[in-house]
Amino acid sequence: MAQPTTLTAPGLGSPVQMLRRARQLRLPWLPIGIISVLLICAIFAPLLAPHDPMEINLLDSRIAPFDSSTYPLGTDIMGRDMLSRLIYGAQTATKISLLALAVGMVLGTVLGLVAGYKGGLLDAVIMRFTDAALGFPTILAALIVVVILGTGIEAIILAMVVTVWAHFARMIRGDVIAVRDQDFVTLAKITGVSTPIILLRHIFPNTVNTLMVVTSIMVGQVILLEASLSFLGMGLEPGASAWGVMVSDGKKVITNMWWISLFPGLAITIVVLALNFFGDWLRDTLDPKLRRSGL
């Protein structure tokens, strides 16, 4: 007598498969957690901050960390809450870095696609500008832009775009050269597909992995660059809720009020390290050679 067939509900094994897949990917949980905290602070800063980060209260100035339940991380010289300023500093760093990276990524990707696909003189001209941008000291290039345009968010974003677009252009061009002579691209040319469509539908999808890796790595560098400009007094205006400004505010009183510079400095260090580790993991995961070797 035939045994009754046991039916398995569709998707019953999906949680196990997801856990197995996550274990195979070796997700960097600590960097992911830090990045998640950064994004949560950036998005919900008005809800999370216990005080107005710009509110000056001289009666409560110079309170040390953990000495007051009202100000758990203390206050600065002007009596502003350090915890609230750190939370809003995450919002400032995220907003500036994402805007700068978005513009730099679009500009660098377009130039990389055109240079790699067209080749010849156009490729040589674009790559020489790219080499010049990559060879010029990043902080010096940013300082020159800020000195010319003045301080402010717009000047900082433009300074960052000037320093990051070349990284995208160089990497994207390499991917385009690797696929431009493939059969599917040749077939598209033969059938009369226009160049913009070939670049957008046939070549660009093959550069997405590289684009994701470069973006994840550059986020940390952009945040560090913004903090450096603010620390040097060439970024946001004094007193703004930005980590670099906070470090600069505490440098003159660091022996007596060490927490003013320490906490934002730690925030910059932890976030940049987390982004760099996540970028390294993403690069290793998306690299087909490393996937095939099982590393």
Backbone hydrogen bonds, N-H to C=O, Kabsch-Sander energy under -0.5 kcal/mol:
donor,donor_aa,acceptor,acceptor_aa,energy
7,L,5,T,-0.6
9,A,7,L,-0.5
12,L,9,A,-1.9
14,S,11,G,-1.2
17,Q,13,G,-2.4
18,M,14,S,-2.8
19,L,15,P,-2.3
20,R,16,V,-2.5
21,R,17,Q,-2.7
22,A,18,M,-2.6
23,R,19,L,-2.1
24,Q,20,R,-2.1
25,L,21,R,-2.1
26,R,22,A,-1.0
27,L,22,A,-1.0
29,W,27,L,-1.7
32,I,28,P,-2.3
33,G,29,W,-2.6
34,I,30,L,-2.3
35,I,31,P,-2.7
36,S,32,I,-2.3
37,V,33,G,-2.3
38,L,34,I,-2.2
39,L,35,I,-2.4
40,I,36,S,-2.6
41,C,37,V,-2.6
42,A,38,L,-2.2
43,I,39,L,-2.5
44,F,40,I,-2.8
47,L,44,F,-0.8
48,L,44,F,-2.3
49,A,45,A,-2.6
55,E,52,D,-1.4
57,N,78,M,-1.6
60,D,57,N,-1.5
61,S,58,L,-1.2
62,R,76,D,-2.0
63,I,60,D,-0.7
66,F,72,P,-2.2
67,D,64,A,-1.5
68,S,71,Y,-0.5
74,G,71,Y,-1.8
75,T,63,I,-2.1
76,D,80,R,-1.6
79,G,76,D,-1.5
82,M,74,G,-2.3
85,R,81,D,-1.7
86,L,82,M,-2.3
87,I,83,L,-2.1
88,Y,84,S,-2.4
89,G,85,R,-1.8
90,A,86,L,-1.6
91,Q,87,I,-1.3
92,T,88,Y,-2.3
93,A,89,G,-2.7
94,T,90,A,-2.3
95,K,91,Q,-2.5
96,I,92,T,-2.3
97,S,93,A,-2.2
98,L,94,T,-2.4
99,L,95,K,-2.0
100,A,96,I,-2.6
101,L,97,S,-2.6
102,A,98,L,-2.3
103,V,99,L,-2.1
104,G,100,A,-2.6
105,M,101,L,-3.0
106,V,102,A,-2.1
107,L,103,V,-2.5
108,G,104,G,-2.8
109,T,105,M,-2.6
110,V,106,V,-2.3
111,L,107,L,-2.2
112,G,108,G,-2.4
113,L,109,T,-2.7
114,V,110,V,-2.4
115,A,111,L,-2.6
116,G,112,G,-2.4
117,Y,113,L,-2.1
118,K,114,V,-2.6
119,G,115,A,-1.8
122,L,119,G,-0.6
123,D,119,G,-1.3
124,A,120,G,-2.0
125,V,121,L,-2.6
126,I,122,L,-2.4
127,M,123,D,-2.4
128,R,124,A,-1.9
129,F,125,V,-1.9
130,T,126,I,-2.1
131,D,127,M,-2.9
132,A,128,R,-2.1
133,A,129,F,-2.3
134,L,130,T,-2.6
135,G,131,D,-2.2
136,F,132,A,-1.3
141,A,137,P,-2.4
142,A,138,T,-2.3
143,L,139,I,-2.3
144,I,140,L,-2.3
145,V,141,A,-1.9
146,V,142,A,-2.3
147,V,143,L,-2.6
148,I,144,I,-1.9
149,L,145,V,-2.5
150,G,146,V,-2.8
152,G,235,G,-0.9
156,I,152,G,-2.1
157,I,153,I,-2.6
158,L,154,E,-2.3
159,A,155,A,-2.4
160,M,156,I,-2.2
161,V,157,I,-2.4
162,V,158,L,-2.3
163,T,159,A,-0.9
164,V,160,M,-1.5
165,W,161,V,-1.9
167,H,164,V,-0.9
168,F,164,V,-1.1
169,A,165,W,-2.4
170,R,166,A,-2.5
171,M,167,H,-1.7
172,I,168,F,-2.7
173,R,169,A,-2.1
174,G,170,R,-1.5
175,D,171,M,-1.6
176,V,172,I,-2.4
177,I,173,R,-2.4
178,A,174,G,-1.3
179,V,175,D,-1.0
179,V,176,V,-0.8
180,R,176,V,-2.1
182,Q,179,V,-1.8
186,T,182,Q,-2.2
187,L,183,D,-2.9
188,A,184,F,-1.5
189,K,185,V,-2.0
190,I,186,T,-2.3
191,T,187,L,-2.1
192,G,189,K,-1.4
193,V,188,A,-2.4
198,I,194,S,-2.3
199,L,195,T,-2.7
200,L,196,P,-2.3
201,R,197,I,-3.1
202,H,197,I,-0.6
202,H,198,I,-1.6
203,I,198,I,-1.9
204,F,199,L,-2.6
206,N,203,I,-1.3
207,T,204,F,-2.4
208,V,205,P,-0.7
211,L,207,T,-2.4
212,M,208,V,-2.5
213,V,209,N,-2.1
214,V,210,T,-2.7
215,T,211,L,-2.2
216,S,212,M,-2.2
217,I,213,V,-2.0
218,M,214,V,-2.5
219,V,215,T,-1.6
220,G,216,S,-0.6
221,Q,217,I,-1.0
222,V,218,M,-2.6
223,I,219,V,-2.4
224,L,220,G,-2.2
225,L,221,Q,-2.2
226,E,222,V,-2.6
227,A,223,I,-2.2
228,S,224,L,-2.2
229,L,225,L,-2.4
230,S,226,E,-2.2
231,F,227,A,-2.4
232,L,228,S,-1.9
233,G,230,S,-1.1
234,M,229,L,-2.7
235,G,229,L,-0.8
240,A,237,E,-1.8
242,A,240,A,-2.0
246,M,242,A,-2.3
247,V,243,W,-2.3
248,S,244,G,-2.0
249,D,245,V,-2.4
250,G,246,M,-1.4
251,K,247,V,-0.6
251,K,248,S,-0.8
253,V,250,G,-0.6
254,I,251,K,-0.6
256,N,253,V,-0.7
257,M,253,V,-3.5
260,I,257,M,-1.3
261,S,258,W,-0.6
262,L,258,W,-2.1
263,F,259,W,-1.5
265,G,261,S,-1.8
266,L,262,L,-2.7
267,A,263,F,-2.2
268,I,264,P,-2.3
269,T,265,G,-2.3
270,I,266,L,-2.9
271,V,267,A,-2.3
272,V,268,I,-2.5
273,L,269,T,-2.4
274,A,270,I,-2.4
275,L,271,V,-2.4
276,N,272,V,-2.3
277,F,273,L,-2.7
278,F,274,A,-2.3
279,G,275,L,-2.3
280,D,276,N,-2.3
281,W,277,F,-2.3
282,L,278,F,-2.5
283,R,279,G,-2.4
284,D,280,D,-2.4
285,T,281,W,-2.4
286,L,282,L,-2.3
287,D,283,R,-1.0
291,R,287,D,-2.0
292,R,288,P,-2.3
293,S,289,K,-1.6
294,G,290,L,-0.7
294,G,291,R,-0.5
295,L,290,L,-1.7
